[in-house]
Amino acid sequence: MSTTGRYFVRDRQSGRVFCVEPINRRDQKLHDLNWTNGGIDPVRGGAVAEEDSVITPGNGFRNITHLPPGSSPDGYIEMLLKGEGQAGQG
């Protein structure tokens, strides 16, 4: 995983590759110890701003999906792959 939180998942059976990028608009985070004083620390990675995302149709990505906060990208990918496996049966 990179400092931006971006990572790739490759399905061993199909060879399909998924790119995951956590998107975050905030460029600051609240630090619990400094909160009482109103202090903030800069974010040290872990997400990218939407305008800095590499996941765009112009970069060859298809079926781009934005998950709601708290959703698991890995769980979503598993669901997609299970759906594809069932569609190929029968």
CORHUUR-V252595 format. One record per residue. N is the residue number from 1. PSI is psi in whole degrees, 0 to 359 (NA if undefined). OMEGA is omega as a letter, one per 40 degrees, with the letter a starting at -180 (* if undefined). Layout:
# CORHUUR-V252595
n=[N:N]
psi=[PSI:PSI]
omega=[OMEGA:OMEGA]
This chain:
# CORHUUR-V252595
n=[1:2:3:4:5:6:7:8:9:10:11:12:13:14:15:16:17:18:19:20:21:22:23:24:25:26:27:28:29:30:31:32:33:34:35:36:37:38:39:40:41:42:43:44:45:46:47:48:49:50:51:52:53:54:55:56:57:58:59:60:61:62:63:64:65:66:67:68:69:70:71:72:73:74:75:76:77:78:79:80:81:82:83:84:85:86:87:88:89:90]
psi=[143:176:345:351:357:137:163:145:126:126:124:328:311:339:0:139:134:138:131:130:119:129:133:126:334:140:11:157:153:136:121:319:330:352:321:334:1:13:151:151:148:148:138:48:182:349:163:154:147:322:345:3:142:351:89:155:326:336:10:8:140:159:49:130:135:119:149:155:139:353:150:117:321:321:321:318:316:317:317:314:322:320:321:321:321:325:332:353:155:NA]
omega=[a:i:i:a:a:i:a:i:i:i:a:a:a:a:a:a:i:i:a:i:i:a:i:a:a:i:i:i:i:i:a:a:a:a:a:i:a:a:i:i:i:i:a:i:i:i:i:i:a:a:i:a:i:a:a:i:i:i:i:i:i:i:a:a:i:a:i:i:i:i:i:i:a:i:i:i:i:i:i:a:i:i:i:a:i:a:a:a:i:*]
